[in-house]
Amino acid sequence: MDLLKAKKTITDHQYKQLQGSTSIISLPDELLTEVLAEVGSASFTDLYNAKLSCKDFLKLSEEDKIFQCVSLDKFSAIPCNANPKISSFLERCKECRNPESLYRQGMLDYFHQGMTESGLEYLKRAAEKGHMEATYVYSIILLCLGDDNDDHRESKLKGMKILSSLKAKSERQRMKECRERIKRMMWICMWSLKKNIIVRRQQSCLGKEPCKIQKIKNGWLTTDEEVDEYDDVLCESCRCNREITWFCNGQLGTDHYSF
């Protein structure tokens, strides 16, 4: 971690002391933990190597902060024949509220095990921590659970607000990458017979005149390339409908949707 970044979390006096130090081990434990968390969030392999480099790092790597931030890219969403150490590590990540761990558990519970209440709660917790894929899936589920009736309208409006906010602050390329990651996760979840297929529930158009934008390509609309194409001219509800349709068709393993 660059000393300029480290300065954000320490006093000016401490920063001057660090500049004259020749060893990172001389840093306070709290700052070293932040350094390790930063390393781990980028690469589990780099964190593992750091743990092996000295006893201080090995000790501090057991802090909850590390498990909360560590990247899980090196680990399968459904570890096959995982040894006890890996299982213990992944469980600790979940206990420490690692966003990726919460997201994976939510997806597996909801779509793999059919435990919808538990799955939705895990997805909500991951979304609250800013996990992009969890935010997307959580909003889609809320939209599909809600309708215009008073009993379910709150769910619909909440889902629309979350999804619209996510799209507004994310560039199209980021949204495309998000959908790709979700698609891979969905394929993993759908291996089980206990899968839970979301029933598509289209939202009513909010425009004074119905949105009629539609682009046909070989009889289908192409998902990743076309989903965001007309965001500038569609109403909020119809933008959400395109995401709902993409997601629901994605559960069936198709790369196309109709709208």
N, C-alpha and C positions, 0 to 999 in steps of 0.2 A: 504493500500500500504506500503510495507516495506521501512524503511528509507534508506536502501542501494539503492533501486530503485529510491527513491525520490531525492537522491543526484545527479542523472544524470541531473536534471533540475534546481538545485540551486547551489549557491556558497559554498565553504568550510566553510566560516564564518557562513552562514545561517544554514548549516548542523550541526555545533557544537551547535548552539543555539537550534535547534530542539531536539538534544539529551538530553538537559537539561529541555525540556518542558514536562509538565505533561498532556497537553491537545492538542488534534489534532486541536481544534478550533483556537489555536494560530498560525497555519500555515497561510501563505499568501493566499489570495483568489485564485490566479492563480494556486498555488500548490493544494489547496483543490479541485478546479475544475478538475485538472488532476486526483486526487484521485477518485472523484466521477465518472469521465468518465471511469476509469479503472474498478471500481465496476460495473457500468452500462453495460459495454461491456460484462461482464461475466454473469450478472444476473439482469434482470429488477426488480425482487422481492427484491433483496438486495438493489438496488438503491431506490426503493420505501420506504423500511424500513428506509434507511438512511435519506431520506427526512423528515420522521416523527420524527426523533430523535432530531432535533434542527432547529431553525429558519434559521441559517446560511446555512445549507445544503439545506433547502427548497428554499431559495433564489438562491443559486448557481446552483441548479438543473435546472433552467430555462435558463442557458447559452446554446448557440448554440452547443458548444463542446459536451455537454451531449447528445443532440438529434442526433448528428452526429455519436456517438459511441455506443449508447445504443442497447442492444440485443433485437430483436423482436421475439425471440423464443416463447414467451408466447402468441403471437397474431397470429390469423389466417391470411393467405394471403388474404382471402376474408371474412372480419368480418361480421358475420350475426347479424343483428339487433344491430349494434354497437351503444353504447350511445354516445352523443355528445363529452364527454371528451375523449373517446378512439379515435373517428374520428379526433378530433383536435390534439391529440398527434401524431397519425400516419401521419397526414398531415404535422405537424411541422418536423417530422423526414425526410420526403421527401424534404421539403424546405431546410433543413440543410444538404442535400446530404448524408444521412445515406446510406451506400452501400447496405445493405439488403433491405432497402425501395426502392432504385432505381432498384434493381434487380427484386423485386416483381412487381413493376409497369411496368417494361419492359416486363416481362413474360406475365402479364395480358393484356397489350396493344397488344402485338404481337400475342399471341396465343388465348386469350380469346375474345378480342374485334376486332381483325383483323386490328388494327391500326399499320401496320408494320413499318412505318417510325418513329413514336413516340416510339414504342417498342424497335426498334433497337438503337435509341439514348439513351434511359434509360439504356439499357444493356451495351452500350459502356461506359457510364459514370460510371456505377458500376464496370465494368472491369478495367477501369483506376484507380480505387481506390483499386484494388487488390482483388475484390470479386471473389472467385474461380469459383462458379457456373455460374456467369455472364460471366466470361472470357471464359468458356467452351462453353456456348450456343452462345455467340457472335461470336466465331470463327467458330462454325458449320454453323451458318447462312451465314457468309461471304463465306465459302467454297461452300455452296449450291447455293449461288447467283452467284458465279464466274464460269468461264469456261476458255478454252484456247484461246478464241477470245481476241483480243486486248482490246475491250471495257470493258471486265469483268475480265481480267487476274489479274489486280491489287487486286481486291477483293479476288480472289482465293489465291494469294500468301500471302496476309496479314493474311487471315484466317489460312492458313497452318503454318505460322510463329508463330502466337499467340498460336495455339493449340500445336504445337511441343514444344514451350518454356514451356507451362504449364505442359505437360507430363514429360519433362526433369527435372524439378525442384520439381516434386511431386512424392512421393513414390506410389507404386501401390495400397496400402491400402487406401491412401488419395484419389486417383482417383476413387476407387470403392465407397467410401463414398460420394464423389462428385456426381457421377452418381445416387446413391440412392436418394440423396436429390433432384436432378433435376427430377427424375422419379416421386417423390411425387408431386412436383410442377406442372409437366405436367398433371398429373391426375386431379388436381384442375382446371387447365386452360382449359382442354378439355371438361368440362361440358357444355360449351356454344356452340350454333349452329354457332356462329361467329368464331369458331376456324380457325386458319390458319395452314394448313398442309404444312410443308416444303417438296418440291420435292427433292428427293435424287439425288444428282449429284456426281457420282463417279469421282475421280481424276485419271489421267493417271499415271501408274507405272513409277517410275524414275530409276528403276534398269536396268542394261545392259541386264539382262535376267529377264523376268516377274516373280514377286513374286508369288509362287504357294502354299504357306503354307495354309493348311486348315485342321481343325480338326472337324470331324463329331461326334456328340453325339445324338443318337436317331433321326438322320436325320436333326438335327439343330445344330447350333453353340450356346453355352450358353453365354449370354451376359457378365455379371459382372465378371465371372470367366475366360473367354477366351479373352476378348477384348485386354488386355495387354500382353497376353502370349508370342507372337512372336515378340514383339517390337525390340528385339535385332537382328533379322534377316530380318525384313521387311524394305523396303525403307520408307522414310518420308511420301510419298504420300499414300502408302498402309496402313500405321499406321493410317493416317487421315481417310482413307476409312472405316476402322473398326469402328472408332468413329462415323462417319456419319451414317453408317448403323445401329449401335446401337441406335442412337438418333432418326432416322427416324422411325424405327420399334417401338420404345418406344412411339411414338405419337399415334400408333394404339393399344397400350395396350398389346403388346406381350412381352414376356421375351426372345425371340430368334431372331437371325438375320442370314442372309445368307451372305457369302462373297466369 
